[in-house]
């Protein structure tokens, strides 16, 4: 399965970010719909990463290896230089 247009726009924003961090807001300054974020998590393209202490209801996510692959991008190496695999988070 491939990401929808909205999902793809959301996921693509993490490609050039450290650790694949995904945005809370779109390019127009609107909050990314929770439905989009949740669908990306359910497909394995994104994963919850950290809590926002100021707004704990906001879900801060990052791209997974499957997310990079769904976008047609190479998975970046981990900080220790090894390739990331889909099972690294297990």
Helices and strands as residue ranges (DSSP letters): H 5-12, G 18-20, H 34-42, E 46-51, E 59-63, H 65-70
